[in-house]
């Protein structure tokens, strides 16, 4: 008997790692996410490629509007935006966006990871990228993940390399720079 898999757009999964819970972003996250999206040390690491915003906000109301947009995109099956919830303080400290595209005969997940700067550490990033390896391949039916890491994001780049990511040189996948890719197959 074949078990039919539920799409993440029909039932959004909730994941858990050592430090974090990953769940669909909620409007009630706006106040806590403001600390991430108003953090001048975090902002340069955000991936705003192909977006209408640089994701730098100064009020919880502006973050709430952004969350409402993300929820609309989720309902329209565009992408999933997860809140990254620190288990110790039970607060959203960042977000993850994932969507898949079919490029070069493979399905790739494009990943945006926005974190408050104090979480941009080897242990926290290792924990987050480990979760991707455990769940995203099967749940999002992708052959690999593509994510941005600008050159000054050395901690993120080192974590990506440790996890098997390498710099993307193929402009048929994206025309933007500073991307890294990991293929599972």
Secondary structure, DSSP 8 states (H G I E B T S, - for coil): -------TTTS---EE-SSEEEEE--GGGHHHHHHHHT-HHHHTTS--TT-S-----SSHHHHHHHHHHHHHHHHTTS-EEEEEEETTTTEEEEEEEEEEEEETTEEEEEEEEEE-GGG-SHHHHHHHHHHIIIIIHHHTT-SEEEEE--TT-HHHHHHHHHTT-EE---TTT-SSSSEEEEE--
